[in-house]
């Protein structure tokens, strides 16, 4: 009898595990640690940083402001999200060794998200973070190379390009492979989909337009290739029937999607000496339908007219982070931790707050912002040393610093009342 009860209890335990998919794939939620060394309040009489400007000015967003996220324009705007971020869990996989050299993004698609693991397996999650399916279409040799995947989506398909020169299409619903091809060069680029075309930039600085149906090359646009290849991911935006993209030497180019003809090209750098382009890193380009905004790590931030390619204005600070447009505001974070709010039309700086001023000097060198997302009241900033800074947008001050890890975190994305963040060995979910 005792033996029979033992098997019954064991069966019920296993049944419970099988009925809860998250118990198998995601770690148990735990409380997020607060890095108190980075949120120490300093005395009011301490000298302010010379880089700060109008730092006590309070910015209030209009109450009727609509959520204006536009992925085709790379504009995250702001999201109607307000959470304490007290709990976290992880979906773990084997560490991707070359992860820090790339900027892969979690793809959001209505009620699902897509990502990949260290062997190139594509994973589809539902809105409760349960795995819907997992598919892998790589050879043993390619799996050993740990490919980095970049995603583009249409209504029915996922277009994937990777760091080992493959590109292919799978069905979003079932995950079945439709076709797969090998390219002459690897990819490190965002992907945009227009009708039956996939647009992506390869490591030769060429914009490629592939047919979604067959994978055949429709047209390509060649721009100047740097002798040393930058590891910075290239960026594209899609506006009506035109594609706009940046390359590794700082050019921004507008192209007609139907025929691949260049409309205009604007260089943001001049007199670049040999090898300097390897160190040049641009932010993602973003747009508000009238202008393109892009910055770099060379202390330059540009506004470019969308129709003509003329430079509207330029500011002298540098950032690799994707800026955000909220109403009349343009928000970005510089590479040295300055939260900058500007007027998007004129480039006039409204406020600058030094997010790192409370961090001790010996620790400050370990902090670099990677990306950010603006919520209803807070800006959530990911860093290269595993922190999330929770910044009060109205006042421009850090309210708390969350310690998630010690390694680089990618830019956070919002999905179903949670933040998701990719890193080299896991996806982290915060709520």
Secondary structure, 3 states (H helix, E strand, C coil): CHHHHHHHHHHHHHHHHHHCHHHHHECCCEECEECHHHCCCCCCCCCCCCCCECCCCCCCCCCCCCCCCEHHHCECCCCCCCCCCCEEEEEECCCCCCHHHCCCCCEEECCEEEEECCCCCEEEECCCCCEEEEECCCCHHHHHCCCCEEEEECCCEEEEEECCCEEEEEECCCCCEEEEEECCCCEEEEEEEECCEEEEEECCCEEEEEECCCCCEEEEEECCCCCCCCCCCECEEEECCEEEEECCCCEEEEEECCCCCEEEEEECCCCCCCCHHHCCCECCCEECCCEEEEEECCCEEEEEECCCCCEEEEECCCCCCCCEEECCEEEEECCCCEEEEEECCCCCEEEEEECCCCCCHHHHCCCCEEEEEECCCEEEEEECCCEEEEEECCCCEEEEEEECCCCCCCCCEEECCEEEEEECCEEEEEC
